[in-house]
Amino acid sequence: MVVPVTVQTCFNAEILVLAFTNITNVMDSNNVQMGRMNRTAL
């Protein structure tokens, strides 16, 4: 019973890391777009 739980935990952790990376990438791209718009407006 211990092994499946460990695998499940690792799997969940991997999903969390992937989700966090995706969110960070989206935030970065949004910041870049905002910076471009601000430069264009100025």
C-alpha positions in Angstrom: 0.0 0.0 0.0 2.9 2.3 0.6 4.3 2.3 -2.9 1.1 3.5 -4.7 0.7 6.3 -2.2 4.3 7.4 -2.8 3.8 7.3 -6.6 0.6 9.2 -6.3 2.3 11.9 -4.2 5.1 12.2 -6.7 2.6 12.4 -9.5 0.6 15.2 -7.7 3.8 17.1 -7.0 4.8 16.9 -10.7 1.4 18.2 -11.7 1.7 21.1 -9.2 5.2 22.0 -10.5 3.9 21.9 -14.1 0.9 24.0 -13.2 3.1 26.5 -11.4 5.5 26.7 -14.3 2.6 27.3 -16.7 1.2 30.0 -14.5 4.6 31.7 -14.2 5.1 31.6 -18.0 1.7 33.2 -18.6 2.4 35.9 -16.0 5.8 36.6 -17.7 4.3 36.8 -21.1 1.6 39.1 -19.8 4.2 41.3 -18.2 6.2 41.5 -21.4 3.0 42.5 -23.3 2.2 45.2 -20.8 5.8 46.5 -21.1 5.5 46.6 -24.8 2.2 48.4 -24.7 3.6 50.9 -22.2 6.6 51.6 -24.4 4.3 52.0 -27.4 2.0 54.4 -25.5 5.0 56.5 -24.4 
